[in-house]
């Protein structure tokens, strides 16, 4: 069985594994205070052109989202998200468990717009019952989105301006950020994201690391005592150097960019294969996630050899599946899949 259902099936990139082995017997301080974490912070801030940023390493995506959001919001505030947002659909109520409501906005492609945020915030401020309702306190987006779509520079700048107008932070979930940056239609850079977002994170778990995410805080008002929150929310690793070594390796010589490009290049081959054969795609995704609409017969045939993630039942005879490539996807597996698509 050749697996395409997610981008975290494999273990860790070989270069990172070798560095972990090489440094295995070293003794360092713990909890992210070691020299490897410091080097990783240096390389990340350099890549983001954000020397003023604080960089923290956490063990996983859910811990990062929960910790960041809980640290930013007051008890009476909620976080704005697309209905399809990861925090609203795939984190088992982690945000609600911290006592904060998710204020969802409708979205078919996974993105929310500046005008939607403006309308929601204005409606709250202008409501005579405002004090009886949850106050918007943060805007959450992910790039790429759950549906594989990615934000443009203009869209992110507009969101940033609206957030600034209402004095609420803008947060980007970057669990798959490398794949968004590698998309053929992308016009955003890490420095752009650091400039427009108050906080974001760079995902490692899904892009070459064994585990871990790097949270980048650019808004000075959000920096104070964040390490206390990491510890309290279970996101701090005692052997913190394991995270530092991984992110140092990913960013020292552009490994993060290279392996993200690899995944997206292969995803585009799969995308073109489905299009060439006449299949429609549920979302216009240019990232490592593709969402073909498959008739039952075609799905059953492909499932004999490949595993995909079920996404939604479109109608009685058509199913949308998610096909993921990753940093470790083999070119020959993609070529084999495309050849089998052509035979359908």
ZAMARGU-4260 file (C-alpha; in steps of 0.2 Angstrom, whole numbers, plus 5000, padded with zeros to 4 digits):
<rodrens>
0) 5000/5000/5000 | 5007/5017/4995 | 5001/5030/5007 | 4995/5048/5003 | 4983/5051/5017
5) 4994/5064/5026 | 5011/5072/5027 | 5017/5065/5043 | 5018/5047/5040 | 5037/5046/5039
10) 5049/5049/5053 | 5062/5063/5051 | 5073/5069/5038 | 5089/5060/5037 | 5100/5076/5040
15) 5090/5079/5056 | 5092/5061/5061 | 5110/5062/5059 | 5112/5078/5069 | 5102/5070/5083
20) 5113/5055/5083 | 5129/5066/5082 | 5124/5076/5097 | 5115/5062/5107 | 5128/5061/5121
25) 5130/5080/5123 | 5125/5088/5139 | 5116/5104/5138 | 5104/5115/5148 | 5085/5111/5147
30) 5069/5118/5142 | 5075/5128/5126 | 5089/5137/5135 | 5103/5128/5126 | 5115/5133/5112
35) 5106/5124/5098 | 5089/5132/5102 | 5099/5149/5102 | 5106/5145/5085 | 5089/5140/5078
40) 5082/5156/5084 | 5095/5165/5075 | 5092/5157/5059 | 5073/5158/5060 | 5074/5177/5064
45) 5086/5179/5050 | 5075/5170/5037 | 5060/5181/5043 | 5070/5197/5043 | 5063/5200/5061
50) 5078/5202/5073 | 5065/5209/5086 | 5055/5193/5086 | 5054/5181/5100 | 5055/5163/5094
55) 5049/5148/5105 | 5049/5130/5102 | 5034/5119/5106 | 5031/5101/5105 | 5016/5100/5093
60) 5003/5110/5083 | 4988/5108/5095 | 4999/5114/5110 | 5005/5129/5100 | 4988/5134/5094
65) 4981/5132/5112 | 4995/5141/5121 | 4996/5156/5109 | 4977/5159/5109 | 4976/5156/5128
70) 4990/5168/5131 | 4982/5182/5120 | 4964/5182/5125 | 4956/5189/5140 | 4943/5178/5149
75) 4928/5186/5140 | 4936/5186/5122 | 4935/5174/5108 | 4945/5170/5092 | 4939/5173/5075
80) 4941/5158/5063 | 4934/5151/5047 | 4922/5137/5050 | 4934/5125/5042 | 4949/5131/5053
85) 4959/5118/5061 | 4955/5125/5078 | 4937/5124/5074 | 4937/5106/5067 | 4951/5096/5072
90) 4958/5100/5089 | 4945/5091/5100 | 4938/5107/5108 | 4956/5112/5114 | 4952/5131/5112
95) 4935/5129/5120 | 4943/5119/5135 | 4953/5135/5139 | 4937/5145/5141 | 4937/5154/5124
100) 4923/5153/5111 | 4928/5151/5093 | 4919/5164/5082 | 4917/5156/5066 | 4915/5164/5049
105) 4908/5155/5034 | 4921/5149/5021 | 4920/5136/5007 | 4938/5138/5002 | 4946/5139/5019
110) 4950/5157/5019 | 4942/5172/5028 | 4942/5190/5021 | 4946/5207/5029 | 4928/5212/5025
115) 4921/5197/5035 | 4932/5202/5050 | 4927/5220/5049 | 4909/5216/5048 | 4909/5204/5063
120) 4920/5216/5074 | 4909/5231/5069 | 4893/5222/5073 | 4899/5218/5090 | 4905/5236/5094
125) 4889/5243/5087 | 4877/5231/5096 | 4868/5238/5111 | 4870/5220/5119 | 4889/5220/5116
130) 4893/5217/5134 | 4882/5202/5134 | 4892/5193/5120 | 4909/5187/5117 | 4921/5200/5112
135) 4932/5197/5097 | 4950/5197/5103 | 4960/5188/5090 | 4960/5183/5071 | 4966/5165/5067
140) 4970/5160/5050 | 4981/5145/5043 | 4992/5145/5028 | 4989/5134/5019 | 4971/5132/5024
145) 4963/5116/5029 | 4957/5115/5011 | 4975/5118/5004 | 4972/5136/4998 | 4984/5149/5002
150) 4983/5168/5006 | 4990/5181/4994 | 5000/5195/5000 | 4986/5207/4997 | 4974/5197/5007
155) 4986/5196/5022 | 4989/5214/5021 | 4971/5218/5021 | 4968/5207/5036 | 4982/5215/5045
160) 4975/5232/5042 | 4958/5227/5048 | 4965/5219/5064 | 4975/5235/5067 | 4960/5246/5065
165) 4951/5235/5079 | 4967/5233/5089 | 4966/5214/5089 | 4981/5203/5084 | 4982/5192/5069
170) 4989/5175/5071 | 4994/5163/5057 | 4994/5144/5060 | 5009/5138/5050 | 5009/5119/5053
175) 5011/5117/5034 | 5018/5134/5030 | 5033/5128/5020 | 5021/5120/5008 | 5011/5137/5006
180) 5027/5146/5002 | 5032/5133/4989 | 5015/5134/4980 | 5017/5140/4962 | 5004/5154/4965
185) 5012/5160/4981 | 5018/5179/4982 | 5021/5179/5001 | 5038/5177/5010 | 5042/5174/5028
190) 5047/5192/5030 | 5030/5197/5023 | 5022/5186/5036 | 5032/5192/5050 | 5027/5210/5045
195) 5009/5207/5044 | 5006/5195/5058 | 5007/5198/5076 | 5011/5180/5079 | 5013/5164/5068
200) 5022/5148/5069 | 5033/5138/5057 | 5028/5119/5057 | 5041/5106/5059 | 5030/5091/5062
205) 5023/5090/5045 | 5039/5096/5036 | 5054/5086/5040 | 5055/5086/5059 | 5052/5072/5070
210) 5041/5084/5080 | 5039/5102/5085 | 5034/5119/5080 | 5043/5136/5081 | 5032/5150/5087
215) 5037/5168/5081 | 5030/5182/5091 | 5033/5199/5083 | 5021/5210/5093 | 5030/5216/5108
220) 5013/5216/5118 | 5012/5197/5117 | 5029/5192/5122 | 5029/5194/5141 | 5029/5178/5151
225) 5025/5167/5136 | 5037/5154/5142 | 5026/5152/5158 | 5011/5148/5146 | 5021/5136/5137
230) 5025/5126/5153 | 5007/5127/5159 | 4999/5121/5143 | 5011/5106/5141 | 5020/5113/5126
235) 5037/5114/5134 | 5050/5100/5131 | 5063/5096/5145 | 5075/5090/5132 | 5073/5106/5123
240) 5088/5104/5113 | 5080/5091/5103 | 5069/5105/5095 | 5083/5117/5093 | 5094/5104/5083
245) 5079/5100/5072 | 5075/5118/5068 | 5094/5123/5066 | 5096/5110/5053 | 5080/5115/5044
250) 5085/5133/5043 | 5104/5134/5043 | 5105/5129/5024 | 5088/5131/5017 | 5083/5113/5020
255) 5065/5118/5025 | 5063/5127/5008 | 5070/5113/4998 | 5060/5099/5005 | 5044/5110/5004
260) 5047/5113/4986 | 5050/5094/4983 | 5032/5090/4991 | 5023/5103/4981 | 5032/5099/4964
265) 5025/5081/4966 | 5008/5087/4971 | 5007/5097/4955 | 5011/5081/4945 | 4996/5073/4954
270) 4985/5088/4951 | 4989/5088/4933 | 4986/5070/4931 | 4968/5071/4938 | 4965/5087/4927
275) 4972/5079/4912 | 4960/5064/4914 | 4945/5075/4916 | 4942/5074/4935 | 4937/5090/4944
280) 4945/5096/4960 | 4935/5102/4975 | 4947/5116/4979 | 4959/5126/4969 | 4974/5120/4980
285) 4992/5123/4974 | 5000/5116/4990 | 5004/5099/4994 | 4986/5094/4997 | 4975/5089/4983
290) 4956/5086/4983 | 4950/5076/4968 | 4932/5072/4966 | 4931/5054/4962 | 4916/5043/4957
295) 4915/5027/4967 | 4922/5015/4954 | 4937/5026/4952 | 4940/5027/4971 | 4938/5009/4974
300) 4951/5005/4960 | 4964/5017/4967 | 4961/5011/4984 | 4967/4994/4979 | 4985/5001/4979
305) 4984/5018/4987 | 4977/5026/5003 | 4970/5043/5004 | 4961/5053/5017 | 4942/5054/5016
310) 4936/5072/5015 | 4918/5073/5011 | 4904/5064/5002 | 4899/5076/4988 | 4884/5066/4983
315) 4878/5048/4982 | 4891/5043/4969 | 4905/5055/4971 | 4918/5057/4986 | 4931/5070/4989
320) 4947/5063/4995 | 4963/5072/5001 | 4979/5067/4993 | 4995/5073/5002 | 5013/5073/4997
325) 5026/5076/5010 | 5045/5080/5011 | 5048/5062/5010 | 5036/5057/4996 | 5045/5047/4983
330) 5045/5052/4965 | 5042/5035/4958 | 5027/5033/4969 | 5019/5049/4962 | 5023/5043/4944
335) 5015/5026/4948 | 4999/5035/4954 | 4998/5046/4939 | 5000/5031/4928 | 4986/5023/4937
340) 4975/5038/4936 | 4977/5038/4917 | 4971/5020/4916 | 4954/5025/4925
</rodrens>
